[in-house]
């Protein structure tokens, strides 16, 4: 059996640089895919949110300025 090979400091540094580079590429790919997904969600989610808020606001405005009859359910003219 052969003994353990000695790795020179230069080779060790190159190997560490390769591992760091591959890890950086993997993290960059993950981040880009996540941010692209968040962009799509924001692109469709923000208009839906604004539309929903406008809808609720208009309904409340119409309800508050609508008919002013008593809460009993019958109109005063029916008596």
C-alpha positions in Angstrom: 0.0 0.0 0.0 1.1 3.4 -0.8 1.4 6.0 1.9 -0.7 9.1 2.1 0.2 11.6 -0.5 1.2 15.1 0.6 -0.9 17.9 -0.9 1.0 21.0 -1.6 -0.3 24.3 -0.2 -0.9 25.6 -3.7 -3.0 22.5 -4.6 -4.9 22.8 -1.3 -5.7 26.5 -2.0 -6.9 25.7 -5.5 -9.1 22.9 -4.3 -10.6 25.2 -1.6 -11.1 27.9 -4.2 -12.9 25.4 -6.5 -15.2 24.3 -3.6 -15.9 27.9 -2.6 -16.7 28.8 -6.3 -19.1 25.9 -6.7 -20.8 26.7 -3.4 -21.1 30.4 -4.6 -22.6 29.3 -7.9 -25.1 27.0 -6.1 -26.2 29.8 -3.7 -26.5 32.3 -6.5 -28.7 29.9 -8.5 -30.9 29.4 -5.5 -31.2 33.1 -4.7 -32.0 33.9 -8.3 -34.7 31.3 -8.5 -36.2 32.5 -5.2 -36.2 36.1 -6.2 -37.6 35.4 -9.6 -40.4 33.5 -7.9 -41.0 36.4 -5.5 -41.1 38.8 -8.4 -43.8 36.7 -10.1 -45.8 36.5 -6.9 -45.5 40.3 -6.4 -46.4 41.0 -10.0 -49.7 39.2 -9.7 -50.3 39.6 -6.0 -50.0 43.4 -5.7 -52.8 44.2 -8.3 -55.1 41.6 -6.7 -54.4 43.1 -3.3 -55.1 46.6 -4.5 -58.3 45.5 -6.3 -59.5 43.7 -3.2 -58.8 46.7 -1.0 -60.6 49.0 -3.4 -63.6 46.7 -3.6 -63.9 46.6 0.2 -63.5 50.4 0.4 -66.2 51.0 -2.2 -68.6 48.6 -0.5 -68.1 50.3 2.8 -68.5 53.7 1.3 -71.7 52.7 -0.5 -73.1 51.0 2.6 -72.4 54.1 4.8 -73.9 56.5 2.3 -76.8 54.2 1.2 -80.3 54.0 2.6 -80.8 55.6 6.0 -83.8 53.5 7.1 -84.0 52.0 10.6 -82.3 48.8 11.4 -85.6 47.0 12.1 -85.9 45.8 8.6 -89.1 47.6 7.7 -89.5 50.9 6.0 -91.3 53.7 7.9 -93.8 54.0 5.1 -95.0 50.4 5.7 -96.6 51.3 9.1 
